[in-house]
Amino acid sequence: MTAVLQTTGLSVRFGGVRAVDEVDVAVAEGQLVGLIGPNGAGKTTFIDAVTGFVRYTGRAELDGHDLARMPPHTRARRGLARTWQSTELFDDLSVRENLMVAAERPAWLALAAELVGRPAGDAAATDAALELLGIGALVDAMPSELTQGQRKLVGVARAIAMRPRLLCLDEPAAGLDTHESQELGRRLRQIADSGTATLLIDHDMGLVLTICDLIVVLEFGKVIAAGTPDEVRRDPLVVKAYLGGGVASAAVDERDQREVST
């Protein structure tokens, strides 16, 4: 499969600390790749580098094009979308309007749309994202009226409304209860199956093990394991560094229960 995202030897240094150390990651079209590791392993820093928010060495490519020296907004226009651990919404805009801002087309296309009486934002992309995340009922709500879990879902929907080539999700299940997390996982799998390359960071191991095609494990900025969920959960370095025997077993049991229920 041709990689939508390909990083080669990507490294990030903060002073004398190498937060990300020679990391190679590939995400193909229609693939859902999990990026896991203990707190401080470099997961969010990796996404920050790919999306242009921190400087890095090595190489990051989107659809074969080198992203070096591109600012974040240029990378976003090329199809690189992300969410954040802390979901920041425009508090004076409704849920629909928050998504419309993300779906808005380049200035010349927006002007053309306005000239023929159509809204500048892409209403079709907005409606599709709301439906995909199952939050259509929140379309007219204001951010102050949302729960933390709902804010997370709106943040994911906003990224989807950009119609990205690569979707980077930073702990989208944080703040969700078990049912919401399971439902989110089902919908993220649908997003990937529809063709969108997706990179997922999350601490919900039941979620990651259930829905991801491949998993990359970081520790102290280095890749210590990579492979299918079954390969990763059996890797002794992963069990020692991150999961722990009891947690690993519990996560696998939960994954198996989800598979039986579906």
N, C-alpha and C positions, 0 to 999 in steps of 0.2 A: 504494500500500500504506500502511496505517496504521502509524505508527511506534510501536514498543514503547518505545524510548528516543529522546528528542529533547532535544538541548541547543541553546541559543540564546545566543550571546555569552558562553559560559562562560569565566571567567578566574580564575586563581589567582595571588596575589601573595605572595612571601616577602620582606618588607622592600621594598627597591627593585627586586627582580627579579620580572618577570612570567613565571612558569613556564609558564602556559597563558594564551593571549591571544585572547580573542573566538572561541572554537572552536564551530562548529556541526557537530553529528554526529547522524545519524538511523540507527537500526537497526530494521528492520521484522521482523515475525514470520516465521520461517523464513529469515531472511537472516543471512549470515556476513560481517561487515565487519572488515577488517583495519585496524589503527592502527599505522603504522610511522614510522620516523624515526631519526636518529642518537642515540647516547647523550646524555642530557640534553635531548632535544627536548620533554619534557613528557608522554610517553605514560602512564607509571605515575601521574604526578600527576593526569592527567585522570581515570583510573579511581578514584584516591583521592577525587577530588571527587565524582564520580557516586555512589560508594558511601558517602559521608558521613564520610570520614576526614580531609579537609582542608576549610577554609572556601573558598567561592568566591563570585564575583558572576556575574550572568547568571541563566540559568534551566536547570534540568534536570527533565525530566518522564519518568515511567514510566507508560505507558498513559494519558497525558493528565493525570496528577496531578502537581502541582508537588511536588518532593522537598524544598524548602527547609525548614530547621529540623527535619527528620527525622533522628534519630540512626541510626548504621549498623544497629543491630538491627531498627529499624522498617522500614528500607528492605529488609533481608533478608526480613522477614516478608511484605513486599509483592511479593516475587519477584525481588529483585536479588541474585544470587550472584556470587562472585568467587573467583579463586585468587590466590596470591602468588608472587613470584619465588622466595622461600625457603619451601619447603613445610614448614609446621609441623604435625606430626601429634601426637596424644596418645600419647606413647611407652608408656604403661601400658595402652593399649587395643589390641585386635587391629584389623586392617583393617576387618572387618565392623563392629566397635563404633565405629570412627572415623566410618564412614558413617552408622551408626544415630543418632549424636549430631546430625549435620547434618539427617537426615530427621525428627527428632523433631517432633511436632506441638505446638501450643499446649497449655498446662498442662491446660485443662479437657478437651481431647480425649484427652490422655495419661491422665488420671485415669479417663475413661470406658473407655478400652481396658484399663487395668489391672483395672477392676472386672469385666470379662468375660473376664479371663485372657489378654489379648493383650499382646505387648510394646509399650512406649510408642513406640519408634521405628517408622518405616514400613518393614517388612521388604521389601515389594514394591518400593518405590522404591530401597532399598539393593541388592537383587538385580538390578534392571534396570540400575542404574548400573554395577555390577561386570561384568555381561554386555556392556554397550555398550562398555566400555573394554577388554574382553578380559582381565580380571585376576581372574576367578573363582577361579583356583587359589591366589590369595594371600589368600583370605577369612579364614583363621585365622592368618595370619602376623602377627608383631609388627613395628612400624616399624623396630626395630633390625636386622631380618633383610632389609630391602629395599635394593635398589640405589637410587642417586639417581634414575635413570630411573623405577623403579617407584614411588618416593615421589611423583614428579610426577604419574604416572597416578592414584595414589590421591587426590591433591589435586584433580584434575579430577573424578574419580568422586564425591568428597565434595560438590563444588559441584553436580553433576548430581542427586545424591540429594535436594537441596532442591527439586527440580522447579521451577526458576526460570522466570520470564518473560524475564529477561535474564541471560545467562551472560557474565561478563567474565573473560577468560583472560589472565594476565600471564606471557608466555614459557613456555607449557606444554611446549614442545619442548626447552628447555634441559636438557642432561644426557642427552638421548636420542641413540642412534646413528641412522644414516641409515634403516635398516629400521624402527626404532621410530618415528621421526619421520613416515615415510610412512604407517605404520599408524595413528598418531595422527591425521594429517590426514584419512584416510578416515573415521575414526570421528567426528571433529568435523563433517565434512560431513554425516554421517548425523544427528547431533544437530540441526543447523540444518534439514535436510530434514524432520525430524519436527515442526518448528514452533517450536523454541526460538530466539529471537533471540540472536545470539552476537557479541560484540566480542572480537577477537583481537589481542593484541600479541605479536609474535615477530620474532626476527632471522633466522630461517630463511626466506630470500626464496623459495627453491624451494617451500616449504610454503605461504607466504602467497599467492604468485602462482597456485598450483595450485587452492586450495580456496575462496578468498574471492570473493564476489559483487562487492563494492566495496572499495576501499582509500582510506584517508585518510592523507595524509603530513604530519607535523609537522616544523618546524624552528624552533628557538628559541621554542617555544610556539605558533607560528602555523601555520595550514593553508596549505601551499604547493601542494598538488594533491589532487584527489579524483576518483575515477572507477572504471571497471572496471580489472582488472589490466593489460589491454593498453594502456589509455589512460595509466595511471600509469607503466608501465615506459618509455613513449616520451616522457614529459614531460621536457624539458631541465632544468627546475629540480630534478626528482627525481634525475636522473642526476648533476647537478653537486653537489647537497647531500648525497646519501646513497648511492646505488648505486655510482656510478663506472662508467665504460663497461665495463670488464672484468667487474665483478661483475654488472652488469645482463645482459650477454650470457650469462654462465654460469648465472644464475638462470633466464633464459628457456629456455635449452637444457635445463636440468634439468626445468623444468616441461613442456616439449614431450615429453621422454622419458617422463615419468610418464603423460601423457595417452595416449601410444601404448601403454604397457604395460597401461593399464586399459581 
